[in-house]
């Protein structure tokens, strides 16, 4: 049985992985040779940090998003373009080797994603690649942000959050001042840490919010990007509430209370609240989403 017949028969009764792997074992072996070292590096590095805790969730759910479209993949399958495949895989391998050699995990992970795009294009064609644009884009959240990017974004975010919190509490007549990212309230001094800047929750909220929209609302690109843009002020506002709450806890109960259990609890409550606000925002924007969906339908 050829691989194409095996895949077509799988479309009716679920994926026939045994037949698929038997006919495409070089593909599976090559991707595994690239993916396993990268996944090990991610597990030992970025996924253990607060800025990358969403990585495993995104990887598992992203693969699930790909597999749930298997029937459509089989239906739309067409031969790929070898020249385009050579360009994509050539660039991916160069980036992968460079990232691996110089321990740039961001480049290495991005190269692996590019290699996956090249393989999909070769084995299933451009129509399938267009079909899977959202799962591929979503899997991009697995790629950790480079350290220099984190540094460039985190400091301005911390200063902005500190400025907003100081200004807001000052309007309520609290004795609060600010020097950079250090807040002074009463006799206490608080340093706004990286976790309170909002960048970690911004990336995680973006990934989870987009997953929610795609799963329940479809893959309208305009609406997905609109909600993604709205995640940014939501994450910043949520972390302003978090920092303000910790400042008030410190002011009324002391530094020991703010830096203990309540510190982590405030972070968890902030993230959940922001996620619920995204769901509420999606509900409010229902008319807009329906209008965009109608415009995208063929006449």
N, C-alpha and C positions, 0 to 999 in steps of 0.2 A: 504494500500500500504506500503510495507516495505521501509526502508530508502534507500536500494540499488536500488530498482526499481525507487524510486523518483529521485535519483541522476542520474541514467542512462537516464531517460526521460528528465532531466534538461540539459543534455549534448547537446541535439539537439535544444532546444528552449531557452537556457539560464538557469542560475541557478534557481531552484525552491526553493527559500529560505523558503517559508512557510512550505513546506513538510520537508525540511531539519531540520529546527528548531523544528518542531513538533516531529520528531523522535530523535533528538539529544539535547533536551533542557537541560539535565543535563550537557553536555559538554559546551554549551553556557553559562549557569548560573555559572558554576565553573570558566571558563576563565574570565567572566565579574567580578566575585568577586575578582579575583587576579589583573586583568588589571586596573580597574577603580581607585583604590587607588594609584597604581603606576603612572598612567598617570597624576593624580592630583598632585602628588609630583613632577613629572618632569615639569609640567606646572608652578608650583610655585617656582621651583628652577632652574635647569640647563637650561631649555629652555628660561629663561629670561636673561641668560648670553650670552656674545658674542661667547663663545666657544661651545654653544649648540643651536644656533639659527636654525641650519639645522635639528634639531630633528623632528619638526612637519612635515616638507617637506618629510623627509625620511620615517616617519611613514605612511603618506597618500599614497605616491608613492609606498612604499613597499607592503602595503595591496593591492593596485591596481595590482602590479606585480603578487601577488598570485592569485587574482581572475581572471586575464586574462588567466590563464592556466587551468581554471575550466574544460573545455572539456577534456584536457589531464589527469587531476586528475581523472575524472570519468572513463576514458578509462583504466587507469592503476591501478585503485583501487584494492587492495588485502587485506586480513585480516592481521593485524599487529601481532607482537610477544608480548604477554602479559608480559613475563619476562623482555624484554627490556623496555617496557613501564613502568613497575613498578620501574625499576632502574632509568630511566630518570625522571619520575615524583617524585620519592622519593628524589632524589638529588635536583631537582628544588624546592620542597616544603621546604626542610631544608634550602637551600640558601635563599629562599624568606622570610621565617620566621626570619632568622638571619639578613638579610638585612633590613627588616622592623622594627625589634625590636631595632636595633642599628643605624638606620637611615643611612645605607650605600646604597644610591640610585643606585649606580653602580651595586652592587651585586643583589639588588632587581630587577632591570631591566633585568640583565643578566639571573636571575632565571626565569623570566617571558618568556623570549625568549626560554630557555631550556624547559620549560613546554609546549610551543607551539610545539616544535620539538617532544616531547613525544606524544602529542595529535595527530599530523599528522601521526606519525608512527603507532599509535594504530588504528586510524580510516581509514587510506588510505594506509598504508604499506610502506616498504622501497623503492619500486620503485618510489612512489610519492615523498618521502623524497629526493631521489637523483635528481628527476626532479626539485624540488624546491630549490636546493642548493643555487642558486644565490640570489633569493629573501630573503631567510633566512639570508644569509651572509650579504646582503645589509641592512636588518633590524638591524643588529648588530651595525650600526652607530647610532641607537637610544640610545644605552647604553652609558651614559656619562663616560668620562674618570675620574678615581678617582683623587682627588685633589693632592695626593702625586705624581701621575704620571705626572700631568700637571706641577707641580713644577720642577720635575726632568728633564723634556724635555724642558720647556720654557726657563730656565736660560741659558743652553748651546746654544740654538737657538738664543737667544738675543745677546749673546757674539759673536757668529759666524757671525750674520748679521752685528753687529757693527764693527767687524774686517774687513769684506769685504768692507763695505761702506767707512770706514776710509782709508783703503789701496787704494781703487779705486779713491777716490777724492784727496788723497794726490799725486797720480801719475799725476793728472791734475793740480797740483800746488795750490790747495786750502789750506788755513791755518787751517788745521783740526787736532785734536788730540783725543785720547780716553783714558779713565780710566774706565775699566770694561765695563758697558753698558751706560756710560755717554760720550757724544760726545761734543767736544769743537771746534766751528768753529767761527773764528773772535772773537768778544766780546760776543758771545752767548754760552749758555750751554744747551744741549738737553739730555733728558733721554729717552732711547729706552724702550718703554713700552711693556707689554706682548702682546698687539694686534699687535705690529710690529714684533714680533718674527716669525710669520708665522704659528704657530701651529693651530690657529683657521681656517685660510684659508686652511691649509693642510687637516684638517678633512673634511671640507665642500667641497673642490675641489675633494677629493677622492670619497666622496659619489656621487656627481653630475657627475663626470667623469665616474664612474662605471655604473651609471644609464644610461648615454648616450650610453656607449659601449654596454650594454646588450640590450637596446631597439632597437638600429639600427644595431648592428653587431652580436648579438647572445651571447651565454653564454660560449664561449671558455675560460676555466679556465686559461690556460697559457697566453693567450693574455690579459685577464683581470688583472692578477697579474703583467704582464709586464707594462701595462699602469699605474697601481697603483703605481709601483715602480718609474716610471718617474714623477708622480705627486709631489714627495718629492722635487727634485731639482727645479721643476717649481715653487712651492710655495715659496721656499727659495729665488730664484732669483727674483720673483715678489715682495717680501717684501723688498729685498735689493733695488730695484728700488724705492719702496715707501719711504723708509727711506732716500735714497739719494735725492729724490725730495723734501722731507720736509726739509732736511738740506740746500739745495740750496735756497729754498723759504725763510727760516730763514736768510740765509746769505745775500740775495739780498733785501728782502722786510721787514724783521723784524720778531720777534717772534709772534706778534699778528696775522699776516697773516697765519703763519704755524699752529698755534693752533686753528684757527677759522674754518670757513667753509671748507677751502682747506684741512684740516686734514682728515675730514670724506670723502670728495670728492676723495682724493688721495687713501683712502682705497677701495672705491667702484670701482674706475677705475682700481686699481691693481687687484682686484678679477676678474673683467670682462675680463681684458687682459689675466690673467693666464688661465681662462676658455677657451677663444678663442684659446690660444696657445695649449691647450690640444686637442681641435677639429682639429687644423692644424696638430698636431703630429699624431693623429689618421689617418688623410688623407695621410700623408707621409708614414705611416706604412701599407698602404693598401696591398702591395704585401706580407708582412710578415703575415698579418691577413689571407689573402686568402690561403697562404701556410699551415698555422696551421689548418685552416678549412678543407682543403683537406686531411690532415693527420688524422684528427679525424673521418672522414667518414669511415664507414665499407667497407671492400673490396668487 
